[in-house]
Amino acid sequence: MAESEHQLYLHHEKIYPREVHGKFAFFRLTGVVGLLGLYYVIPWLNWDGRQAVLFDLPGRKFFIFNFVIWPQELYFLAALLVILGIALFLFTAVAGRLWCGYA
């Protein structure tokens, strides 16, 4: 091939994301730090002499603070998931742009 032909891939400029400032970016950062803090701290919380959130799989018990959930009571979990799903639907219907991350 001759050198005068066009190259297959042209050189292009790199795209760099810009920093975002403002109160909503602050709220998002605060939420991320708070949720990650909970994620890392909850396993070390003690409640009445035992771990605050404990999933005892061999004993088939789930301890969540004062609640002891047995496998036959999983309909509570199903009801909680349905309620959270409806809440998610209502939240996105009312404030859909918040869910999209201000895209």
N, C-alpha and C positions, 0 to 999 in steps of 0.2 A: 504494500500500500504506500501511496505517496504521502510525504509529510504535509502536503498542502491541504489534505482533507481535514474535515472537522473532527475534533475528538468526540468520543462517545459520551463522556461525562465532562460537563463544563465545570470550571472552578466556581464555587459559590461562596457567599459570605456566611459565616457562622451566625447562628441565632442564639442570643443570650437572654435568659429571662430577666426581667427587671424586678427590682425590689418593690414590694407593695407596702404602703404605709396607710394608716388610718385606723379608725376605731373598730371596724369590722375585722381587719387583719389582727388587731390586738385581741379581740374577742376570740377569734379562731385560735390564736397562739395560746391564750389563756386556757381555752377548753382542751387543747391537745396536751398541754403540760399537766393540767388537772387530771385528765383521764389516764394518762400514762403514770402519773403519781399514784393513783388508786390501783392501777394494774400491778405496780411493783410493791406497794405497801400492804395490800390486803392479805397476801399469804403470811405475813409476819404478825398480824393482829391476833391478840389473844382475847377470848371471850369465855368467861366462866371456866378458866383453867384449861381450855383447849383452843385449837385454831378457830378463828372466826368463820372462815369459809373453808369447809373440808368436804371433799368427795371421797368417802370411804367405799371404794369399789369392792374389796373383798367382803366387807361387812354389809354391803348393799344398803348404805345409808348416806344421805346427803345432809350435812350440817351447814346451815346458813344462818349465822347469828343464833337466835333462840329457836329457830325452826329446825325440826328433824323431818326430812322427807324420805319416805320409804318408796321403793319402786312401784308399789301398787297405788301410790298417790300421785303419779305423774300427770293425772288430768289437771292438777294445779298448774303444772308447767305448761301444758297445752293451752289452758285458759290464759295464762300470762302471755304466751306467745301470740295468741289471737288478739288480745288487748293491745299489745305492743305493735302488731301489724296494722290494726285499725288506727292507732295513734300516729303511726308513720304515714299512712295514707292521708289522714286528715291534715297533718302538718305539711305534707308536700302539696296538698290541694290549696291550703291557705298561703303558704310561703314557699312556693316551689323554687324560686331563685335562691333562697337560702340553702336549700338542699344541693343545688348544682354548684355551690361554691362560688357564686357570683361570676359565672363564666360569661 
